[in-house]
Amino acid sequence: MKKLINDPRRVVSESLAGFGLAHHNLVRVRTDPDLVLRREPSRDKVSLVSGGGSGHEPLHSGYVGTGMLDAAVPGAVFTSPTPDQILPAITETDTGAGVLLIVKNYTGDILNFETAAELAQAEGITVATVVVNDDVAVEDSLYTAGRRGVAGTVLVERIAGGAAERGDTLEQVAAVAERVNANVRSMGVALAPCTVPHAGEPSFTLAENEIELGVGIHGEPGRRRMPMADANTITDQLLEPVLQDLGASSGDPVLLFVNGMGGTPLSELYIVYRRAAQVLAERGIRVERSLVGNYITALDMQGASVTVLRLDNEMTELWDSPVNTPALRWGM
């Protein structure tokens, strides 16, 4: 294992320290427990809190700022944060307008965020929760009951964040987030596994000419393993289940999101995007917005995911609204 780390046990804490220094104009990093908060606390708006295991950067800490999250709660690598981490994120960001928790559908995340929400409600804070489950690859896995929350989480956080920023109520922001989740689907592929720092070895094995279709962001098994193929073939294998499950049809306006897993060059992601856009155009599906890059990763995994969000006018308006975070920024 070759990684730019010091002590494997301090990867998260040292990474967070560097993150805070690099983006001190946007965020403040707290320790004991670890939290990433907006540099300037919000006033009189619904607060958005999300989090999960580290190793998926820039998710979630990179999305703290105007137009997205008020706080991110980073757990250990690929491990959910605990309720005693999550609760301070809720209490410190609540402005009196309520707090929306955006939670990826993994058993540990669900249980720990649920516990923290109950504790916050006992303190008189109004809390709502939206669970993201956009992964069409599998119905169940080692990590979750039901579909996993993957790249669609970024889109939920962005669009719900826009709704909170414009002054929507907690009920309205939660409804927008639920609508995004209902209209977004994703599927990923691994060309090579990732290596968790404290493990020191690949998290799973693939033969030299083998790929994992439908892989999860922690290396969970997907739909099947298949021989390595060209980019067009792999993209088709990812996109077809997404479109079938979404029920996308000619005339639909969509956001097309091609995400890197951490170890794939941007040039290759654009090759995937090119093919996906071509297929959508052939079917009369209108790509109105796009996103390409490493936005929810799996450490150094080689691979990519394809996400399609069916847009409506409000979602498009909220996507375009100003955002200013370390990982997403426009309109400011």
N, C-alpha and C positions, 0 to 999 in steps of 0.2 A: 504494500500500500504506500503510495506516494501522495501526500497531501500537505498543503501549506497550513499546518497546525502545530501547536506546541504540545499540550497535554490533551488527549482525547476527551478527558473528563471536563475540560474547560472550553470546548469548542463553542458551545452556545453562549456562555458568558462573555468570552473574548470577542466573538462575532457581534454580539449586541453592543458591547462597548465601542467597537469600531464603527458600527452603524450609527450610534448616537453622535459620535464625533463628526462623522461625515455629513450628517443631515441635521445638525444642531439647530438650523434655522427653521426646521419643520417639526421636529419631534424632540421629546425628552425621554430618556431611557431610565427606568427605575429598576433597582435591584432589591431582592429580598422582600417580596417576590418580584420576579422579572416581569416588567410591563413596558410597553411602548405607548406613549401618550402624545397627543398633539402638543406642540410647543405652547400655543395659545389656546387655553380651554375654550370650548364652545359656550355660547350663551343662548338660552331660550330656544333650544332646538332638541329634537329627538337625538339621542346618542346612539351610535352604532359601535358594537363591540364584537370582535371575532377573535379567532385564535386556533391553535392546534399545535401539533408537533413541529419542531424546527426541522430544517432540511428541505423545505419547499420554497425557499426564498426566491423572489421577493414576497410571496404570500407568507404571513399576513402583515408583518411589520412595515413592509414597503408601501402599504396602502393606507397608512395613517396620515391624515391631513384633510384639507378642505375638499369637500365633495366625496369623501369616502369614510374611512373609519375614524372614530374618536379614540379608540384604544385597540391594541392587539396584544394577545396573551400568548407568548411563545413557551411551549413545553420543551422537554428534552427532545433530541432527534427522534422523529417518528413516534413520539409519545405525547398523549394529550396533556395539556396543562391541568393542574389540580384545582378543585373548587376554591382553595384559599389563595390561589393566584387570580382566579377569574372574578371573585367577589370584589376585591379592591378596584378592578377595572370598571365594574358596574357602578360602585358607589362614588368613585372619583370623577366619573364622567357625567353622571346624572345631573341634569339642569332643572329637574322638576317636570320635564316633558315626557319622561319615560326613556327606557333603554331597549333597543332591539339587539338581540343576540343572533348572529349569523353563524350557524354551526354546520360543519360538514358531517355527512352521515357515516360516522364511525362510532362504534359502541362506546369507547372511552370518552370521546368528545361529547356524545349525547348525555351520558350519565353525569359527567362532571359539570357541564354547563347547566344541566337541569338542576343539580344540587345547588350550584351558585345562584341560580335564578330564584329558587325557593328561599334561600337565605336572604337575598336582597329584598324579596317581597315581604319577608318578615320584618324588615327594617322600614317598610313603607314605600319602597320604590316600585313603580309599575314596570314590569318587564314582559316583553313578548319575544318569542323565538321563531326563527325560520330555519328549517333544516334543508340543506342543499343536497340533492341526490341526482345529479345529471348524468352519471356514467351508465351508458347503455350496455356495457360489456357483459356484466354478470348480474344476476339477481341477488346472489349472496356471496360472501367471501369470508376469509378468516378474520376480517377486521370489522365487519358490519353486518347488520341484518337489513337486507334490502340493498338498493343501489348506493354506490359510493358518491360522495361529493368530491368533484375534481375541478377541472378548469372553469366550469360554469360559476364557481364561487367568486371568481374575480368579477364577472359581469353582474352578479347579484350585488356585490359590495359597491360597485361603481354606480349602478342605477338607483339602488336604494339610498346610497349616500347622496346622490343628487336630489332625491325627493326630500330627505331630511334637511338638506342645506336650504331648500326653498321654503321650508317652514311647515311641511306637512305634519299632521298628527301621527302619533305612534301607530294607530290603527291604519292610517293611510300608507305610511312607510312600509309596514309589514305586508300590506296588500300588494304593493308594488313589488316587493321582494318575492312574494309567493308567485306573482304573475311571471316574473322573470324565470324563476325556477321551473314553472310549469311549461315554459316555452323554450328551454335550452337543453341540448343533449350533447354528450361528449363521448369520445372513445380514443384510447391511446395505444401505442405500440412501443415495445422495448427492443432495441437492437443489441443492447448489452446491459448487464445489471449495474446497479449502484453499489457503492461500498460505504457502509455506515462506519464512522470513525472509531467508535468504541469496539466494534466487531473486528475490524481489520481485514475483512475478507468480503468478497461479493455476497450480496444478500440472496442471490439465487444463481443458478447456472444455466447457460444456453450453449448449445453446440455452436461450432464455428459458423455454420451456415444456417442457423436457426434464429427465429425471432418469436417474441411473445405478443400475440395480437389480443388487445383488450386488457393489457397490464394495468394495475393500479399504481398510484403514486408512491406506494411503499414497496412496490415489487410484488404485490399480490397477484396470484395467477389470473389470467384472462380467459378469453373464450377458447383459445387453442394456440398451439405452437405450429408454425409453418416454416417452410424453407424461405430463406432470404430472397427477396424479389426486388424489382426496380421500384423507383419512387412512385410512379403512376399506379402500379398494381397495389402497393401498400396503401396509398391514399384512398383508392377506391374501396379497399377492404375496411377502412376506417369510416369513410363517409357514408357508405350505403346503409349500414345499420343505424347511423345517426338520423338520416333522412327518413328511413322507414319508421322508426320509433316516433319521430317528431310529427310525422304525417305531413311533411312539407310538400307543397304543390306549386305549380306554375303560378307566377304572379306574387308569391309571398316575398315580402322584403325581409332580409336577414342580415345579421352580423356574422361574419365568418372569422373565426379565431383559430389560428394555428399556433400551438404552444410547444416550446421546447422543454425537454425533461431535465436539462442541465448540461448535457454533454454533447449536444448536437449543434453544429455550426448554423449560424443564421442563414447562410447561403442555401443550406439544405431545407430549412424551414420554408424559404420562399419557393423552392421547387415544389414542395408539398402544397403550399398555398396556390401556386399556379394551376396545378391539376384540380384541386378542389373547386377553385373559381370557375375553371373550364366546365366541369361537370354540372355545377349549379346553373351556369349560363345555358347549357344545352337543355336543361329542364325548365327553363323560364323562371328560375328563382333568382330574384334580384339581390345582389350583394350591395347593400347600402352603407355598411360600415365594416371595418376590418381591424384586426389586431394580429400582429405576428411578432413572436419573440419568446423569451424565457420569462414567463409570468407566474407559473406555478410549477416548480421543478421537483425532482426526486434526487437531490444531491447531484451526482455526476452521471446519472443514467443517460445512456444514449437512446434517444427515441423522441417521439412527438405525440401530440394529441390534436384531434380536430374537433372543434366545437361549433355548433350552429345555434344561434338564437333567433327565433322568429320575432321580428320587431313589430311594434305598433307605434303610432305617432308619439305617444307620451314616452315610451322607452327611448326612442331616438332622441327626443328633446332632452331627456335626462342624461343620456350617454354623452351628448354634446355639451352639456352644461360645464362650467368651470371646475377643474380638478387640479389640485396641487399637492402631490405626495411624492415621496422619493422615487416611486416606480411608474407612476402615471401623472402626466402634467399637460394640460392644454387649457386654453381659454382664459388664462389669468393675465 
